[in-house]
Amino acid sequence: MKKFVLTFISFTLLSHFAVGQGRLSYYTPTHYHGIFSQETTSARASGMGLTHLTLDGIDNAFYNPASIGLTKAKITTHLNYANGGQVRVNSHFPFLGITYRINDKLNLGISGFKWVDSNTIWTTDIAGESFSVDKREQTMLSATAAYEVMDDLYVGASGVYLYEEAIPGHITSRDFIINAGALYEKEVDWIKIGNLNKQKFRAATSLINAGMDNRTEQTYEDRLNYRSMIIFLSAGASYHFSVPLTSNLVEGKGFFDQDSKQVDLGVHLQFRDELPGKDPYNEQGYNSAFGAGAEAWFFNTIALRMGYYFEKRPKDIRSEGGAWVTTDKSGFTWGYGARLPLHQWTEGQFPFNAEVNFVTGRILNEIRQDFTHRSPIGENNFLFSAGVNLQWVK
């Protein structure tokens, strides 16, 4: 019984403080909350309601390892950085990923993702003892492979090493998990309109933490906590098509792709559910989430994006008393980007082309508005995310 209580408390509490309505808590869906449930590895997906599953590239491989199967360049490098949070307001999220295509069927990738939070208002609680800290870090390192098993059907798997420094200078958690995914792309002709072309349909699914072990250990010196590890099952679909333009509005403007006289559009839908795993002890229920996003590329150069995301969270009463001051995570998203043919512009002096993506908008809300939150919680509502994808030219 003592073990169960310690597990539940460590899983649910980021912080606690006493007010007139009793003890209040900020909900944390998993021990590795900074890696799994905060900002993402892809600015492109962030602008489209976090719909990673049907997007290509190493920046989405953590959510669906099969995504790098769609990457045709011999070598790609992706850098992403995000900053922002409502509860952990001083959170930073750097990401770096690289892919290398072995042959027409097999693509490999490696990546690293880190969450860093520097804020003295939080403490680290291990085995019922609180430690004051000024910084907390969580890190993910992964190796990914995607293979085209038949025409346009890609399967992928990744080995992911996770570790946390909940107390600066000390690794307090270590874990290794396996992620698996599949993605299918098919050319279709579903909409019978004369000027619609290049119609494509994608369907994808993934399982994060395929070993189904939802418990991890947190240790410091002789102290031990059992904490929660998530298991996410996701499914998604997308539909893509192009609309030709009757006149070239950018003719003579060197920034734009002069060969592209069309708008390429995509609509993405994604559903994610959290599974109980081998050792179910989460009394608060399991998070499910839905995302929808749309993207438009104009002249194969400028992109505009928008989306909506909703994640179910526990409400109100906690089993040990008091209430949650976090609520369902939801809101609209938007972003923008550009493709830069640097190899062509520099007549081959730059050995790569680039794609840059940005999100400069409001953070998805997860703070209840009917409570007064301790400063600076809830004071930062601005999200900045930037991604740079370099596709190396032979």
Stockholm file with secondary structure:
# STOCKHOLM 1.0

chainA/1-394         MKKFVLTFISFTLLSHFAVGQGRLSYYTPTHYHGIFSQETTSARASGMGLTHLTLDGIDNAFYNPASIGLTKAKITTHLNYANGGQVRVNSHFPFLGITYRINDKLNLGISGFKWVDSNTIWTTDIAGESFSVDKREQTMLSATAAYEVMDDLYVGASGVYLYEEAIPGHITSRDFIINAGALYEKEVDWIKIGNLNKQKFRAATSLINAGMDNRTEQTYEDRLNYRSMIIFLSAGASYHFSVPLTSNLVEGKGFFDQDSKQVDLGVHLQFRDELPGKDPYNEQGYNSAFGAGAEAWFFNTIALRMGYYFEKRPKDIRSEGGAWVTTDKSGFTWGYGARLPLHQWTEGQFPFNAEVNFVTGRILNEIRQDFTHRSPIGENNFLFSAGVNLQWVK
#=GR chainA/1-394 SS CHHHHHHHHHHHCSCEEEETTEEEECCCSSTTHHHHSSSCSCHHHHTTTTCCTTCCSGGGTTTCGGGGGGCCSSEEEEEEEEECCSSSTTEEEEEEEEEEECSSSEEEEEEEEEEEECCTTCEEEETTEEEECSCEEEEEEEEEEEEEEETTEEEEEEEEEEEEESBTTBCCEEEEEEEEEEEEEEECCCSCCTTCEEEEEEEEEEEESTTCCCEEEEEETTEEEEEECCCEEEEEEEEEEEEECSSCTTTTCTTSCTTCCEEEEEEEEEEEEECCCSSCCCTTCCCEEEEEEEEEEETTTEEEEEEEEEECCCCSBCTTSSEESEEEEEEEEEEEEEEECHHHHTTTSSCEEEEEEEEEEECCEEECTTSCCCTTTTCCCEEEEEEEEEEECC
#=GC SS_cons         CHHHHHHHHHHHCSCEEEETTEEEECCCSSTTHHHHSSSCSCHHHHTTTTCCTTCCSGGGTTTCGGGGGGCCSSEEEEEEEEECCSSSTTEEEEEEEEEEECSSSEEEEEEEEEEEECCTTCEEEETTEEEECSCEEEEEEEEEEEEEEETTEEEEEEEEEEEEESBTTBCCEEEEEEEEEEEEEEECCCSCCTTCEEEEEEEEEEEESTTCCCEEEEEETTEEEEEECCCEEEEEEEEEEEEECSSCTTTTCTTSCTTCCEEEEEEEEEEEEECCCSSCCCTTCCCEEEEEEEEEEETTTEEEEEEEEEECCCCSBCTTSSEESEEEEEEEEEEEEEEECHHHHTTTSSCEEEEEEEEEEECCEEECTTSCCCTTTTCCCEEEEEEEEEEECC
//
